[in-house]
Amino acid sequence: MTMFDPIAQTISDQHLNLACSVQLTVRRLDQIHPNISGNKFFKLKYNFVEAQRLGFKKILTFGGAYSNHIAATAYAAQLFGFKSIGIIRGEELASKTYNPTLMLAQKMGMDFKFVSRENYKLKQDPEFNQQLQVEYPDTYIIPEGGTNALAIQGCQEILKPQDGTQYDVICCAVGTGGTIAGIIERSAPEQHILGFSALKGDFLKQEIQQWTQRTNWSLTDAYCCGGYAKTTPELLRFIHHFEQEYQLPLEHIYTGKMFYGIFDLISKGYFVENSRILLIHTGGLQGRLTI
């Protein structure tokens, strides 16, 4: 048992009633914990175990102003007795009123270092990280979005043993690629894993391929609405109607776009008749405050 396990609730699955032959089931990772939400619970779990094993007292990580990962890391650090530092993209944000995500992270004790967007691109550069180690000694560094080998290990636990025979398709939103990589690794070979990118472009495919050799997956950016955290009136209308119909909360950065895409694909006959589809609700609901 890890320090994370006592706070994990039994993960529930919610079935959606549709007027078609496709069967939709939602895995409610958003219900695991109010602050260490959704897939972030699984991404952070073994990283914090490793930081504790190595004797670190501080956690440093990277993210944008609306990063679910930043908020979850700050809360987990406070809960388990670590100090936390967030390297935040956009030095102009230092002089602005913090949005709800940054306010939550600050409330949890996270110290911010705001860097230019140009310098933020160096987040994976060894020299840049060495400079951070000098500035913040004895600190365990978690990459942007939490995606590393330990995160992949944790995200494999999103799937249950029986899922291999119960579902034909598994869908999830994609930000840095760690969650879908873990799901791909744990999936059955005959299942198809479909990722809905929150970002525009094909580069995420290369990121995912770094973590898995399997090929039973595909990725689409057709529902990213122009890019990260961007919206359209159609997306926001869909989220509003969906929440009223199913009493299931969404946000517009990740999960809302995935559900929007799923329902559009169903209307176009994309899925084989009687397909059994599992949708991974990856949480991040503090993002709803920005809609």
C-alpha positions as CSV (number, residue, x, y, z in Angstrom):
1,M,0.0,0.0,0.0
2,T,1.3,3.5,-0.9
3,M,0.5,6.8,0.8
4,F,-2.0,7.5,-2.0
5,D,-4.1,4.3,-1.5
6,P,-6.0,5.2,1.6
7,I,-7.6,8.3,0.0
8,A,-8.7,6.4,-3.2
9,Q,-12.4,5.7,-3.3
10,T,-13.9,2.8,-5.2
11,I,-13.9,4.0,-8.8
12,S,-17.5,3.9,-10.1
13,D,-18.7,3.4,-13.7
14,Q,-21.7,5.3,-15.0
15,H,-23.7,4.0,-17.9
16,L,-25.3,6.5,-20.4
17,N,-28.6,5.7,-22.0
18,L,-28.5,6.4,-25.7
19,A,-31.0,6.1,-28.4
20,C,-28.7,3.9,-30.5
21,S,-27.0,0.5,-30.3
22,V,-23.7,1.8,-29.1
23,Q,-23.1,1.2,-25.4
24,L,-21.3,4.0,-23.5
25,T,-19.8,3.6,-20.0
26,V,-18.0,6.4,-18.2
27,R,-15.2,5.6,-15.7
28,R,-15.6,8.4,-13.1
29,L,-12.0,9.1,-12.2
30,D,-13.2,12.6,-11.3
31,Q,-14.7,11.0,-8.1
32,I,-11.5,9.7,-6.7
33,H,-10.6,12.8,-4.8
34,P,-11.8,16.4,-4.9
35,N,-8.3,17.9,-5.5
36,I,-6.0,15.1,-6.6
37,S,-8.4,14.6,-9.5
38,G,-8.8,11.9,-12.1
39,N,-5.8,10.7,-14.0
40,K,-3.5,13.0,-12.0
41,F,-4.0,10.7,-9.0
42,F,-2.5,7.8,-11.1
43,K,0.2,10.0,-12.6
44,L,1.4,11.3,-9.3
45,K,1.1,8.2,-7.2
46,Y,4.4,6.5,-8.0
47,N,6.3,9.8,-8.4
48,F,5.5,10.7,-4.8
49,V,6.4,7.2,-3.7
50,E,9.7,7.6,-5.4
51,A,10.3,11.1,-4.0
52,Q,9.6,9.8,-0.5
53,R,11.9,6.8,-1.0
54,L,14.7,9.0,-2.1
55,G,14.3,11.3,0.9
56,F,13.3,14.5,-1.0
57,K,11.3,17.1,0.9
58,K,10.4,19.3,-2.2
59,I,8.6,18.6,-5.4
60,L,9.0,20.8,-8.5
61,T,7.0,20.6,-11.7
62,F,5.8,22.5,-14.8
63,G,2.5,23.7,-16.2
64,G,0.4,26.4,-17.7
65,A,-1.9,28.7,-15.9
66,Y,-4.8,26.3,-16.2
67,S,-2.9,23.1,-15.6
68,N,-4.8,20.4,-13.7
69,H,-1.4,18.9,-13.0
70,I,-0.2,22.0,-11.2
71,A,-3.3,22.1,-8.9
72,A,-3.1,18.4,-8.1
73,T,0.6,18.4,-7.4
74,A,0.3,21.3,-5.0
75,Y,-2.5,19.6,-3.1
76,A,-0.7,16.2,-3.0
77,A,2.5,17.9,-1.8
78,Q,0.7,19.6,1.1
79,L,-1.1,16.5,2.0
80,F,2.0,14.4,2.2
81,G,4.3,16.9,3.7
82,F,6.3,18.1,0.8
83,K,7.1,21.7,-0.3
84,S,6.1,22.4,-3.9
85,I,7.4,24.7,-6.7
86,G,5.5,25.3,-9.9
87,I,7.4,26.5,-13.0
88,I,4.6,28.4,-14.8
89,R,4.5,29.3,-18.5
90,G,4.1,33.0,-19.1
91,E,6.1,35.5,-17.0
92,E,3.4,38.1,-17.6
93,L,1.2,36.1,-15.2
94,A,3.3,37.2,-12.2
95,S,1.7,40.6,-12.2
96,K,-1.9,39.5,-12.9
97,T,-4.7,38.3,-10.6
98,Y,-4.4,34.5,-10.4
99,N,-7.1,32.3,-12.0
100,P,-8.8,29.7,-9.9
101,T,-6.3,27.0,-10.7
102,L,-3.3,29.1,-9.6
103,M,-5.2,30.4,-6.6
104,L,-5.9,26.8,-5.4
105,A,-2.2,25.8,-5.9
106,Q,-1.0,28.9,-4.0
107,K,-3.5,28.1,-1.2
108,M,-1.9,24.7,-1.0
109,G,1.5,26.3,-0.4
110,M,3.0,26.1,-3.9
111,D,5.6,28.7,-4.7
112,F,5.6,29.9,-8.4
113,K,8.4,30.7,-10.7
114,F,7.0,32.4,-13.8
115,V,9.1,32.0,-16.9
116,S,8.8,33.3,-20.4
117,R,7.2,31.1,-23.0
118,E,10.5,30.9,-24.8
119,N,12.3,29.6,-21.7
120,Y,9.4,27.3,-20.8
121,K,10.2,25.4,-24.0
122,L,13.5,24.4,-22.4
123,K,11.6,22.4,-19.7
124,Q,13.1,19.1,-21.0
125,D,16.6,20.5,-21.7
126,P,19.2,18.9,-19.3
127,E,21.0,22.2,-18.8
128,F,17.8,24.1,-17.9
129,N,16.9,21.4,-15.4
130,Q,20.4,21.4,-14.0
131,Q,20.0,25.2,-13.4
132,L,16.7,24.4,-11.6
133,Q,18.4,21.9,-9.4
134,V,21.0,24.5,-8.4
135,E,18.2,27.1,-7.7
136,Y,16.1,24.5,-5.9
137,P,18.5,21.9,-4.3
138,D,17.3,18.6,-3.0
139,T,14.2,18.8,-5.1
140,Y,12.4,16.0,-6.9
141,I,11.4,17.1,-10.4
142,I,8.3,15.9,-12.1
143,P,7.9,16.7,-15.8
144,E,5.0,18.7,-17.4
145,G,1.7,16.9,-17.0
146,G,3.4,14.4,-14.8
147,T,4.3,12.2,-17.7
148,N,7.3,9.9,-17.1
149,A,7.8,6.1,-16.7
150,L,6.3,6.2,-13.2
151,A,3.2,8.0,-14.4
152,I,2.8,5.3,-17.2
153,Q,3.0,2.7,-14.5
154,G,0.3,4.4,-12.4
155,C,-2.0,5.0,-15.4
156,Q,-2.1,1.3,-16.2
157,E,-4.1,0.9,-13.0
158,I,-6.9,3.0,-14.5
159,L,-8.1,-0.2,-16.3
160,K,-9.5,-3.2,-14.4
161,P,-8.7,-6.8,-15.2
162,Q,-12.2,-7.4,-16.5
163,D,-12.1,-4.5,-18.9
164,G,-10.2,-6.6,-21.5
165,T,-13.3,-8.6,-22.3
166,Q,-16.0,-6.0,-21.4
167,Y,-15.1,-3.2,-23.9
168,D,-14.3,-2.9,-27.6
169,V,-13.1,0.7,-27.5
170,I,-11.6,2.8,-24.8
171,C,-11.5,6.6,-25.1
172,C,-9.7,9.3,-23.2
173,A,-8.6,12.9,-23.6
174,V,-4.9,13.5,-24.3
175,G,-2.7,16.3,-23.1
176,T,0.9,15.1,-22.8
177,G,0.2,11.5,-23.7
178,G,1.0,9.7,-20.4
179,T,-2.5,8.6,-19.5
180,I,-3.3,7.1,-22.9
181,A,0.1,5.4,-23.0
182,G,-0.6,3.7,-19.7
183,I,-4.1,2.6,-20.9
184,I,-2.6,1.3,-24.2
185,E,0.0,-0.7,-22.3
186,R,-2.7,-2.4,-20.1
187,S,-5.3,-2.8,-22.8
188,A,-6.1,-6.1,-24.6
189,P,-4.6,-6.5,-28.1
190,E,-8.1,-6.7,-29.7
191,Q,-9.3,-3.4,-28.1
192,H,-8.9,-0.1,-29.8
193,I,-7.8,2.9,-27.8
194,L,-9.0,6.3,-29.2
195,G,-7.4,9.5,-27.9
196,F,-8.9,13.0,-28.2
197,S,-6.2,15.5,-28.3
198,A,-6.7,18.8,-26.4
199,L,-4.0,20.3,-28.6
200,K,-3.7,20.9,-32.4
201,G,-1.2,19.0,-34.4
202,D,0.4,15.5,-34.9
203,F,3.3,15.9,-32.4
204,L,1.5,14.1,-29.6
205,K,1.6,10.8,-31.7
206,Q,5.4,10.9,-31.4
207,E,5.2,11.6,-27.7
208,I,2.9,8.6,-27.2
209,Q,5.1,6.3,-29.3
210,Q,8.0,7.0,-26.9
211,W,6.1,5.2,-24.2
212,T,4.5,2.2,-26.0
213,Q,5.4,-0.1,-28.8
214,R,1.8,-1.2,-29.3
215,T,-0.2,-0.1,-32.3
216,N,-3.9,-0.7,-31.2
217,W,-4.6,3.0,-30.9
218,S,-5.3,6.2,-32.8
219,L,-5.4,9.9,-32.0
220,T,-7.6,12.7,-33.4
221,D,-7.3,16.5,-33.0
222,A,-10.6,17.1,-34.9
223,Y,-12.3,18.2,-31.7
224,C,-9.7,20.4,-30.1
225,C,-11.6,23.5,-31.2
226,G,-8.6,25.2,-32.5
227,G,-6.1,24.4,-29.7
228,Y,-5.5,24.1,-26.0
229,A,-8.2,25.6,-23.8
230,K,-9.9,27.1,-26.9
231,T,-13.6,26.7,-27.2
232,T,-16.5,27.2,-29.7
233,P,-20.1,28.1,-29.1
234,E,-21.0,24.5,-30.2
235,L,-18.7,22.9,-27.6
236,L,-20.1,25.0,-24.8
237,R,-23.7,24.3,-25.8
238,F,-22.9,20.6,-25.9
239,I,-21.4,20.7,-22.4
240,H,-24.4,22.5,-21.1
241,H,-26.9,20.1,-22.6
242,F,-24.9,17.0,-21.7
243,E,-24.6,18.0,-18.0
244,Q,-28.4,18.6,-17.9
245,E,-29.1,15.3,-19.5
246,Y,-26.7,13.0,-17.6
247,Q,-25.9,14.9,-14.4
248,L,-22.2,14.4,-15.2
249,P,-19.9,17.4,-14.9
250,L,-17.5,18.2,-17.7
251,E,-14.9,21.0,-18.4
252,H,-14.0,22.6,-21.7
253,I,-10.3,21.8,-21.9
254,Y,-10.2,18.0,-21.9
255,T,-13.2,15.9,-21.0
256,G,-15.8,18.2,-22.7
257,K,-14.0,17.9,-26.0
258,M,-13.7,14.2,-25.7
259,F,-17.4,13.7,-25.0
260,Y,-18.3,16.2,-27.8
261,G,-16.2,14.2,-30.2
262,I,-17.6,10.8,-29.1
263,F,-21.2,12.0,-29.6
264,D,-20.3,13.5,-33.0
265,L,-18.7,10.3,-34.1
266,I,-21.7,8.2,-33.0
267,S,-24.0,10.5,-35.0
268,K,-21.8,9.9,-38.1
269,G,-21.9,6.1,-37.6
270,Y,-18.2,5.9,-36.9
271,F,-18.4,3.0,-34.4
272,V,-19.5,-0.6,-35.3
273,E,-23.0,-1.4,-34.3
274,N,-23.2,-2.7,-30.7
275,S,-19.8,-1.4,-29.8
276,R,-19.1,-1.4,-26.1
277,I,-17.2,1.9,-25.4
278,L,-15.5,2.9,-22.2
279,L,-14.9,6.6,-21.7
280,I,-12.3,7.7,-19.2
281,H,-13.4,10.8,-17.3
282,T,-10.0,12.3,-16.4
283,G,-11.3,14.9,-13.9
284,G,-9.7,18.4,-13.9
285,L,-13.1,19.9,-13.0
286,Q,-11.6,23.0,-11.4
287,G,-11.4,24.0,-15.0
288,R,-15.1,24.4,-15.0
289,L,-14.7,27.6,-13.1
290,T,-13.3,29.3,-16.2
291,I,-16.2,28.5,-18.5
